[in-house]
Amino acid sequence: MLTETVNHAIAPGVLRDKIALALDGLASSVEVALGEVTALVPASSYLQAAQILRDVPDCRFEQMIDLCGMDMSAYGDGCWEGARFAVILHLLSVSHNQRVRLRVFCEDDDFPVLPTVTGIWSSANWYEREAFDLYGIMFDGHGDLRRILTDYGFVGHPFRKDFPLTGHVEMRYDADRQRVVYEPVSIELREITPRVIREESYGGMR
């Protein structure tokens, strides 16, 4: 009779301790919040930490399942005082059935750049292109860093908090020129939050 062995994930606190030990001082912090482990590493240790998380036997995060950018400039109603741009990776260990979130901040707000991790996880290729396209975060060493969601002639990075809701340009097909043309946005700025007006005695209240 064959018996199936199920590899259950370890407790978040135990995983946190193993990751902290593996990173051996490379991480600024390794914390558990809402049952999930997040490791914060400085940009200077980013590649080394990523390699360790993939290769160390107690970690073995073989898969990078997501990478995204963040713009912290409006976080906490503008009270954020740290670096503006961050990159977040979600890693999965198939061997140990465990997950970790890896967070790294870009050192320069005016020119955010980090080394690419495509040499560690090939799945990072399109995710890094997306973070570049939407946030303007550069990835040094990426083999084909170009826009992936917006048009080639798109101006700016639409997920930045200071990017206007209407965008900078609009496009339409011009029948006379028989081609698509780009023009300044013609949409007027307007209040998009609905206003609720109630009578004085609404719901029996005075």
C-alpha angles and dihedrals in degrees: 000000000000119000122204118225114214116201105213121201116254123243115281092241092054091047090050091054092048093050093046090051093048094049089048099198097329091107123077088210141349111201142167118227126168090352094304131109120231123186117197115201131177119247091250091061098038100104095040092049092048091051091050093049090053100043110030109100095230091053110031096167094176097168132057103202099178143009124183140166128238134202108205096182094106096035113130091010091300096312093118111118102179132085114315104224128050137173121218124200125192112206130193129201109205090182094058101022093236139124137208136185116224117200127189130173124217112241098218119055093192094051109019111196137163133172115265119253094202088111089060100036115017089199088073090076100089094029091058090048088053092051089049093048098046102032105020093240111156122217113207113221096019109145098218111016106173138123117295108175106027128058120275091248094048116134119221133349113289100207094058110109093234094054110112117249090232094048125226102274139018129208133215139165112263110209093197094053092034093222143084113276132196120223138170113279112273096190113114117230111252142170107269097185111096116238119222117210118189133182118255092253096041111156092001092295122133 
